[in-house]
Amino acid sequence: MSQLKMEGEQLSPSCSNQLEMLNIKEENKALWVRRWGKNRK
């Protein structure tokens, strides 16, 4: 995993940063859904 991450950063730091932000958003969404339930929006 770390190898792929390093390669991504070498290719384009901004792109890898965007991917990290997306991953963080997805994780936060999953935590939020788990905490509050899927029915609440």
N, CA, C and O atoms as a Tinker XYZ file with bonds, in Angstrom:
   164  protein
     1  N      0.833000   -1.208000    0.000000    73     2
     2  CA     0.000000    0.000000    0.000000    64     1     3
     3  C      0.868000    1.258000    0.000000    63     2     4     5
     4  O      0.604000    2.199000   -0.749000    81     3
     5  N      1.897000    1.271000    0.838000    73     3     6
     6  CA     2.744000    2.463000    0.921000    64     5     7
     7  C      3.467000    2.698000   -0.403000    63     6     8     9
     8  O      3.684000    3.843000   -0.798000    81     7
     9  N      3.844000    1.609000   -1.094000    73     7    10
    10  CA     4.532000    1.768000   -2.382000    64     9    11
    11  C      3.622000    2.489000   -3.373000    63    10    12    13
    12  O      4.046000    3.444000   -4.023000    81    11
    13  N      2.383000    2.039000   -3.490000    73    11    14
    14  CA     1.450000    2.670000   -4.419000    64    13    15
    15  C      1.244000    4.134000   -4.045000    63    14    16    17
    16  O      1.187000    5.001000   -4.917000    81    15
    17  N      1.133000    4.406000   -2.752000    73    15    18
    18  CA     0.918000    5.780000   -2.297000    64    17    19
    19  C      2.096000    6.651000   -2.708000    63    18    20    21
    20  O      1.902000    7.766000   -3.191000    81    19
    21  N      3.316000    6.153000   -2.521000    73    19    22
    22  CA     4.500000    6.927000   -2.884000    64    21    23
    23  C      4.514000    7.188000   -4.387000    63    22    24    25
    24  O      4.816000    8.301000   -4.818000    81    23
    25  N      4.191000    6.178000   -5.188000    73    23    26
    26  CA     4.175000    6.359000   -6.644000    64    25    27
    27  C      3.149000    7.422000   -7.022000    63    26    28    29
    28  O      3.415000    8.266000   -7.878000    81    27
    29  N      1.985000    7.385000   -6.392000    73    27    30
    30  CA     0.956000    8.374000   -6.689000    64    29    31
    31  C      1.437000    9.772000   -6.358000    63    30    32    33
    32  O      1.191000   10.709000   -7.118000    81    31
    33  N      2.124000    9.927000   -5.229000    73    31    34
    34  CA     2.617000   11.248000   -4.843000    64    33    35
    35  C      3.675000   11.727000   -5.822000    63    34    36    37
    36  O      3.742000   12.915000   -6.137000    81    35
    37  N      4.505000   10.803000   -6.307000    73    35    38
    38  CA     5.539000   11.196000   -7.262000    64    37    39
    39  C      4.893000   11.662000   -8.570000    63    38    40    41
    40  O      5.366000   12.617000   -9.185000    81    39
    41  N      3.822000   10.997000   -8.996000    73    39    42
    42  CA     3.173000   11.367000  -10.254000    64    41    43
    43  C      2.507000   12.737000  -10.127000    63    42    44    45
    44  O      2.704000   13.610000  -10.972000    81    43
    45  N      1.722000   12.917000   -9.071000    73    43    46
    46  CA     0.997000   14.177000   -8.931000    64    45    47
    47  C      0.539000   14.358000   -7.487000    63    46    48    49
    48  O     -0.445000   13.745000   -7.073000    81    47
    49  N      1.231000   15.185000   -6.723000    73    47    50
    50  CA     0.861000   15.399000   -5.317000    64    49    51
    51  C     -0.574000   15.882000   -5.168000    63    50    52    53
    52  O     -1.290000   15.427000   -4.276000    81    51
    53  N     -1.002000   16.795000   -6.030000    73    51    54
    54  CA    -2.359000   17.332000   -5.911000    64    53    55
    55  C     -3.387000   16.224000   -6.138000    63    54    56    57
    56  O     -4.410000   16.172000   -5.454000    81    55
    57  N     -3.116000   15.347000   -7.092000    73    55    58
    58  CA    -4.042000   14.251000   -7.382000    64    57    59
    59  C     -4.132000   13.315000   -6.183000    63    58    60    61
    60  O     -5.228000   12.924000   -5.780000    81    59
    61  N     -2.998000   12.958000   -5.617000    73    59    62
    62  CA    -2.997000   12.050000   -4.470000    64    61    63
    63  C     -3.695000   12.715000   -3.290000    63    62    64    65
    64  O     -4.394000   12.051000   -2.525000    81    63
    65  N     -3.508000   14.028000   -3.142000    73    63    66
    66  CA    -4.174000   14.736000   -2.052000    64    65    67
    67  C     -5.685000   14.689000   -2.239000    63    66    68    69
    68  O     -6.428000   14.511000   -1.275000    81    67
    69  N     -6.140000   14.849000   -3.485000    73    67    70
    70  CA    -7.579000   14.781000   -3.752000    64    69    71
    71  C     -8.112000   13.390000   -3.416000    63    70    72    73
    72  O     -9.194000   13.253000   -2.846000    81    71
    73  N     -7.337000   12.351000   -3.776000    73    71    74
    74  CA    -7.763000   10.991000   -3.466000    64    73    75
    75  C     -7.851000   10.801000   -1.961000    63    74    76    77
    76  O     -8.794000   10.187000   -1.463000    81    75
    77  N     -6.868000   11.328000   -1.235000    73    75    78
    78  CA    -6.893000   11.207000    0.224000    64    77    79
    79  C     -8.109000   11.924000    0.789000    63    78    80    81
    80  O     -8.760000   11.407000    1.697000    81    79
    81  N     -8.427000   13.099000    0.271000    73    79    82
    82  CA    -9.593000   13.834000    0.743000    64    81    83
    83  C    -10.867000   13.040000    0.477000    63    82    84    85
    84  O    -11.754000   12.984000    1.329000    81    83
    85  N    -10.961000   12.423000   -0.708000    73    83    86
    86  CA   -12.131000   11.601000   -1.024000    64    85    87
    87  C    -12.236000   10.443000   -0.049000    63    86    88    89
    88  O    -13.319000   10.146000    0.456000    81    87
    89  N    -11.103000    9.781000    0.218000    73    87    90
    90  CA   -11.115000    8.659000    1.153000    64    89    91
    91  C    -11.581000    9.118000    2.526000    63    90    92    93
    92  O    -12.372000    8.437000    3.178000    81    91
    93  N    -11.089000   10.273000    2.964000    73    91    94
    94  CA   -11.480000   10.794000    4.279000    64    93    95
    95  C    -12.977000   11.090000    4.293000    63    94    96    97
    96  O    -13.664000   10.786000    5.268000    81    95
    97  N    -13.480000   11.683000    3.210000    73    95    98
    98  CA   -14.907000   11.999000    3.145000    64    97    99
    99  C    -15.737000   10.721000    3.202000    63    98   100   101
   100  O    -16.746000   10.665000    3.905000    81    99
   101  N    -15.313000    9.689000    2.461000    73    99   102
   102  CA   -16.050000    8.424000    2.463000    64   101   103
   103  C    -16.040000    7.815000    3.857000    63   102   104   105
   104  O    -17.060000    7.310000    4.325000    81   103
   105  N    -14.878000    7.861000    4.527000    73   103   106
   106  CA   -14.789000    7.310000    5.880000    64   105   107
   107  C    -15.704000    8.082000    6.822000    63   106   108   109
   108  O    -16.411000    7.486000    7.634000    81   107
   109  N    -15.689000    9.410000    6.712000    73   107   110
   110  CA   -16.539000   10.222000    7.577000    64   109   111
   111  C    -18.010000    9.923000    7.318000    63   110   112   113
   112  O    -18.811000    9.849000    8.250000    81   111
   113  N    -18.363000    9.751000    6.037000    73   111   114
   114  CA   -19.750000    9.438000    5.691000    64   113   115
   115  C    -20.162000    8.109000    6.318000    63   114   116   117
   116  O    -21.256000    7.989000    6.868000    81   115
   117  N    -19.279000    7.110000    6.234000    73   115   118
   118  CA   -19.578000    5.796000    6.806000    64   117   119
   119  C    -19.761000    5.916000    8.314000    63   118   120   121
   120  O    -20.688000    5.336000    8.879000    81   119
   121  N    -18.872000    6.674000    8.968000    73   119   122
   122  CA   -18.995000    6.857000   10.418000    64   121   123
   123  C    -20.302000    7.564000   10.749000    63   122   124   125
   124  O    -20.995000    7.183000   11.692000    81   123
   125  N    -20.640000    8.597000    9.972000    73   123   126
   126  CA   -21.854000    9.364000   10.233000    64   125   127
   127  C    -23.087000    8.471000   10.072000    63   126   128   129
   128  O    -23.996000    8.496000   10.901000    81   127
   129  N    -23.104000    7.681000    8.992000    73   127   130
   130  CA   -24.245000    6.786000    8.751000    64   129   131
   131  C    -24.355000    5.774000    9.878000    63   130   132   133
   132  O    -25.450000    5.480000   10.358000    81   131
   133  N    -23.205000    5.242000   10.300000    73   131   134
   134  CA   -23.216000    4.242000   11.365000    64   133   135
   135  C    -23.737000    4.860000   12.654000    63   134   136   137
   136  O    -24.437000    4.207000   13.428000    81   135
   137  N    -23.386000    6.139000   12.879000    73   135   138
   138  CA   -23.750000    6.785000   14.143000    64   137   139
   139  C    -25.210000    7.199000   14.153000    63   138   140   141
   140  O    -25.904000    7.004000   15.151000    81   139
   141  N    -25.682000    7.767000   13.057000    73   139   142
   142  CA   -27.011000    8.367000   13.050000    64   141   143
   143  C    -28.054000    7.512000   12.334000    63   142   144   145
   144  O    -29.251000    7.763000   12.468000    81   143
   145  N    -27.621000    6.521000   11.587000    73   143   146
   146  CA   -28.582000    5.679000   10.885000    64   145   147
   147  C    -28.805000    6.152000    9.462000    63   146   148   149
   148  O    -28.642000    7.334000    9.161000    81   147
   149  N    -29.181000    5.223000    8.582000    73   147   150
   150  CA   -29.329000    5.552000    7.164000    64   149   151
   151  C    -30.603000    6.347000    6.895000    63   150   152   153
   152  O    -30.685000    7.057000    5.893000    81   151
   153  N    -31.594000    6.240000    7.773000    73   151   154
   154  CA   -32.864000    6.907000    7.502000    64   153   155
   155  C    -32.754000    8.409000    7.663000    63   154   156   157
   156  O    -33.460000    9.156000    6.985000    81   155
   157  N    -31.872000    8.871000    8.559000    73   155   158
   158  CA   -31.705000   10.314000    8.736000    64   157   159
   159  C    -30.843000   10.875000    7.624000    63   158   160   161
   160  O    -29.860000   10.255000    7.219000    81   159
   161  N    -31.214000   12.060000    7.123000    73   159   162
   162  CA   -30.411000   12.669000    6.055000    64   161   163
   163  C    -30.109000   14.118000    6.413000    63   162   164
   164  O    -29.444000   14.817000    5.649000    81   163
